[in-house]
Amino acid sequence: MSDVSADPITASWGRGPASWSILVHGGAGDVPTGRIPHHVAGCERAVAVGVAVLERGGSALDAVEAAVVALEDDPLFNAGTGACLDCEGHIELDAAIMDGADLRAGAVGALPPFKNPIVIARCVMEKSPHVMLAAEGAARFAIANGFARVDEATLITEAARRRLEAVQRKEATEGWAGGTVGAVARDAQGHVAAATSTGGMVNKLPGRVGDTPILGAGTYADDESGACSTTGHGEAMIRFVLAKSSVEWMRAKLSPEDAARASLALMCARMKLTAGAILVGYDGSLGLARATRTMPWAAVADGERASGG
C-alpha cells in the first residue's frame, strides 16, 4: 500500500470482553490471494495450541509462547523455520515476550539460528538480569541454558531463497509476504501477555534489529490496559513506538479494535509506512487493524472462534 489516505486502515476486527481470549497474527504484508487460506489455517493451528493452555487454566504467558512456537515451526511464516534471509543469505532472528502482570520481559535480537527464539527470549526474562540479549552474546546465553544451535540449512526454505534472489534482482521490494508472527492473550486469572517473533526484513544488513524485540515498538503487555503485538515496517514502528501507543489508547478506554485503528492511522499519517497490530484488553476484549492488503489472523474468546486474512 503506497498511498496513505485519510483512513489508511484496510481491515479491522474486534470482539467484546471475555473471561479468557487469545489472538494471533501471521504478519502484515501482501500474501498472494491463493495462499491466504494456507496462512489463515496456520494461524488457526497456532491459536488452537494457545487455547489448549488457556482452557486448562494456564497462564496468558504460557499461551502466547506456545502459539508463537507453533508459528515459528510453520515454514509458511517469517519466524524460526522459514525466516527470511539477510543480504548475505543468512538467518538472524528477533523475538520478545512480555508478562503484563509485573511488566517482566525478555528478548533476543540478531540471534543466530536456533529453532525457537521465543523460548530463548522467555529464558532471558526468567534466568538473566537483563531484558534483551543480542547476536553471539544471546547465542552463548542460549547454549549455556541448554538450547542447541541448529544447522542454518534446517531453517532455510526454498521460498526464502527465492524471495532474497527476487529482492536482490530488484524484482521485488524488501519485506516478506508471510511476515512477523505474534500472539496476545488474557487468561482466566486476569493477566495479559504478548509474544512476537520474526526473521526480520529480506535483504537486511547483518546485525539489523527490528521492532519485534524492542518493548513498546513491537511487543508490549500491561495488566492495567492490555497487550499488543505488531507487524510491518520495523523501523517505522520503532520510531513511532507502535505497541505502547496502542496499549495507551486502550488505557484511555478505547476498545482494542479502535485503539489499533487509531495508532496505525496516526503512524501511517506521520511516516507514510504501513503495518498491522493485534491487541487484547485487560477485560479479554480483542481487536486488530491492518494498513496492508493482508494480515492472516485467528482468535478464540471463551470458545468462540474467528479468523481472517
C-alpha positions in Angstrom: 0.0 0.0 0.0 1.9 3.0 -1.2 -0.6 5.8 -0.9 -1.8 6.5 2.6 -5.3 8.1 2.6 -7.0 9.9 5.4 -8.1 6.5 6.6 -5.3 4.0 5.7 -6.9 1.1 7.5 -7.7 -1.7 5.1 -9.4 -4.1 7.6 -10.2 -4.3 11.3 -12.0 -6.7 13.6 -13.0 -6.7 17.3 -14.8 -8.6 20.0 -16.0 -7.7 23.4 -14.9 -8.8 26.9 -14.2 -12.5 27.7 -13.0 -14.4 30.7 -10.1 -15.7 28.6 -9.0 -15.0 25.0 -6.2 -15.2 22.5 -5.4 -13.6 19.2 -2.5 -14.5 16.8 -1.2 -12.9 13.6 0.9 -14.2 10.7 2.2 -10.9 9.6 1.0 -7.8 7.7 2.0 -7.7 4.1 0.8 -8.9 0.7 0.2 -12.6 0.7 -0.9 -13.8 -2.8 -4.6 -14.4 -2.9 -4.3 -18.1 -3.5 -2.0 -18.5 -0.4 -4.2 -16.6 2.1 -6.2 -19.7 3.2 -3.0 -21.5 4.0 -1.7 -18.7 6.1 -5.0 -18.3 7.9 -5.0 -22.1 8.5 -1.5 -21.8 10.0 -2.8 -19.1 12.4 -5.8 -21.3 13.3 -3.4 -24.2 14.2 -1.3 -21.9 16.3 -4.2 -20.3 18.2 -5.5 -23.8 18.9 -2.2 -24.6 20.7 -2.7 -21.4 22.8 -6.3 -22.3 23.5 -5.3 -25.7 24.9 -3.2 -23.8 27.5 -6.0 -21.4 28.5 -8.7 -24.0 28.6 -6.9 -25.9 31.3 -6.4 -22.8 33.4 -2.9 -22.0 32.1 -1.3 -18.5 32.0 -1.5 -16.0 29.2 2.3 -16.0 29.2 2.4 -19.8 28.5 -0.4 -19.5 25.9 1.3 -16.8 23.8 4.7 -18.6 24.0 3.1 -21.9 22.8 1.2 -20.2 20.0 4.3 -18.4 18.7 6.4 -21.7 18.9 3.8 -23.2 16.6 4.1 -20.3 14.2 7.9 -20.5 14.4 7.8 -24.2 13.4 5.5 -23.5 10.4 7.6 -22.8 7.3 4.9 -20.5 5.9 5.9 -17.7 8.2 8.9 -15.4 8.6 10.0 -16.7 12.0 12.1 -19.6 13.0 11.8 -22.2 10.2 11.1 -20.2 7.1 12.6 -17.0 8.3 13.8 -14.6 5.7 17.4 -14.1 4.7 19.8 -11.2 5.1 21.8 -9.7 2.3 24.5 -12.4 2.8 22.0 -15.2 2.7 21.9 -15.9 6.4 19.3 -16.0 9.1 19.2 -13.7 12.2 16.2 -13.9 14.5 14.4 -11.4 16.7 11.8 -12.3 19.4 10.3 -10.9 22.6 7.8 -11.9 25.2 6.2 -9.8 28.0 4.1 -10.5 31.0 1.5 -7.9 31.8 1.3 -8.9 35.5 4.6 -7.4 36.5 6.0 -6.0 33.3 8.7 -8.6 33.1 10.0 -9.2 29.6 12.7 -11.0 27.7 14.0 -10.5 24.2 16.7 -11.6 21.7 17.9 -9.6 18.7 20.0 -10.7 15.7 20.1 -14.2 17.2 22.0 -16.8 15.1 20.0 -19.9 14.0 18.1 -21.5 16.9 14.8 -23.4 16.4 12.5 -21.4 18.7 13.8 -17.9 19.6 10.7 -17.1 21.5 11.6 -19.8 24.1 15.1 -18.3 24.4 13.5 -14.8 24.9 11.5 -16.2 27.8 14.6 -17.7 29.2 16.3 -14.3 29.1 13.3 -13.0 31.1 13.5 -15.7 33.7 17.1 -16.6 34.0 19.1 -13.4 33.4 19.1 -9.9 35.0 18.5 -8.4 31.5 15.6 -7.7 29.1 17.5 -8.2 25.8 20.5 -10.1 24.6 21.8 -9.9 21.0 23.8 -11.7 18.4 26.6 -14.0 19.7 26.1 -13.0 23.3 22.5 -14.2 23.0 23.7 -17.4 21.4 26.2 -18.1 24.2 23.5 -17.5 26.8 21.2 -19.9 25.0 23.8 -22.6 24.8 24.6 -22.1 28.5 20.9 -22.7 29.3 20.6 -25.9 27.3 19.4 -24.7 23.9 21.1 -26.2 20.8 22.3 -24.1 18.0 21.0 -25.6 14.8 22.3 -26.1 11.3 21.1 -22.9 9.5 20.1 -25.0 6.5 17.4 -26.7 8.5 15.6 -23.3 8.9 16.1 -22.0 5.4 13.2 -22.7 2.9 13.3 -22.6 -0.8 10.7 -19.8 -0.6 13.1 -17.7 1.5 15.9 -18.2 -1.0 13.7 -17.2 -3.9 12.5 -14.1 -2.1 16.0 -13.0 -1.4 17.0 -13.6 -5.0 14.0 -11.6 -6.3 14.8 -8.7 -4.0 18.4 -8.6 -4.9 17.5 -8.7 -8.6 15.1 -5.7 -7.9 12.1 -7.8 -8.9 10.5 -7.4 -5.5 10.7 -4.9 -2.7 12.3 -5.6 0.6 9.8 -7.2 3.0 8.0 -10.6 3.4 4.6 -11.7 2.5 4.4 -14.1 5.4 5.6 -11.6 7.9 6.4 -11.4 11.6 4.3 -13.6 13.9 2.8 -12.8 17.2 0.2 -13.5 19.9 -1.7 -11.7 22.6 -3.8 -13.3 25.3 -5.7 -12.8 28.5 -6.1 -15.7 31.0 -8.8 -16.6 33.4 -6.8 -15.0 36.3 -7.0 -11.7 34.5 -3.4 -11.4 33.3 -2.4 -10.4 29.8 0.8 -11.2 27.8 2.3 -10.7 24.3 4.9 -12.5 22.3 6.3 -11.7 18.9 8.9 -13.4 16.6 10.5 -12.7 13.2 13.3 -13.2 10.8 13.1 -9.5 10.1 13.4 -7.9 6.7 14.5 -9.6 3.5 18.0 -8.5 2.3 18.6 -6.6 5.6 22.1 -5.8 6.7 23.7 -8.3 9.1 23.1 -7.1 12.7 19.9 -5.3 11.8 17.4 -5.5 14.7 13.8 -4.5 14.0 10.9 -3.6 16.2 9.9 -7.1 17.4 12.3 -7.4 20.4 12.1 -3.7 21.4 9.5 -3.3 24.1 6.9 -0.7 23.2 7.7 -0.9 19.5 6.8 -4.5 18.5 5.7 -6.1 21.8 4.1 -4.7 25.0 1.8 -6.0 27.8 0.4 -4.4 30.9 -2.5 -5.9 33.0 -3.8 -2.4 33.7 -4.6 -1.8 30.0 -3.8 -4.7 27.7 -1.2 -6.2 25.3 -0.1 -5.7 21.7 2.0 -7.4 19.1 2.8 -5.6 15.9 3.9 -6.5 12.3 5.1 -4.5 9.3 7.8 -2.0 8.7 10.0 -2.4 11.8 11.9 0.9 11.5 8.7 2.9 11.4 7.3 1.0 14.4 10.4 1.7 16.4 10.2 5.4 15.6 6.5 5.5 16.5 6.6 3.1 19.4 3.5 1.4 17.9 2.8 -1.3 20.5 3.0 1.0 23.5 1.0 3.7 21.7 -1.7 1.1 21.0 -1.8 0.0 24.6 -2.0 3.6 25.8 -5.1 4.1 23.6 -6.7 1.2 25.5 -5.7 2.8 28.8 -7.7 5.8 27.6 -10.7 3.5 27.3 -10.7 2.8 23.6 -11.6 -0.7 22.6 -8.8 -2.9 21.2 -10.1 -2.5 17.7 -10.4 1.3 17.9 -7.0 1.5 19.6 -5.4 -0.5 16.8 -7.1 1.7 14.2 -6.1 5.0 15.9 -2.5 4.1 16.4 -2.0 2.7 12.9 -3.7 5.7 11.3 -1.5 8.1 13.2 1.7 6.2 12.3 0.7 6.0 8.7 -0.1 9.7 8.5 3.2 10.7 10.1 5.5 8.3 8.2 3.6 7.0 5.2 4.5 3.5 6.1 2.3 0.6 6.8 1.8 -2.0 9.5 -0.7 -4.2 11.4 -1.4 -4.7 15.1 -3.3 -7.2 17.3 -4.5 -6.2 20.8 -6.1 -7.8 23.9 -7.7 -5.6 26.5 -7.4 -6.0 30.3 -11.0 -7.4 30.1 -10.3 -10.0 27.5 -11.7 -8.0 24.6 -9.8 -8.4 21.3 -9.1 -6.2 18.3 -6.9 -5.8 15.3 -6.3 -3.5 12.4 -4.1 -3.5 9.3 -2.9 -0.9 6.8 -1.7 -3.6 4.3 -3.5 -5.8 1.9 -3.3 -8.9 4.1 -2.6 -9.9 7.7 -3.7 -13.5 8.4 -5.1 -14.0 12.0 -7.1 -16.2 14.2 -8.8 -15.7 17.5 -10.7 -17.6 20.2 -12.5 -16.0 23.1 -14.4 -18.1 25.6 -14.6 -20.8 23.0 -15.9 -18.6 20.2 -13.6 -18.7 17.1 -12.9 -16.2 14.3 -10.2 -15.8 11.7 -9.4 -13.9 8.5 -6.7 -12.8 6.1 
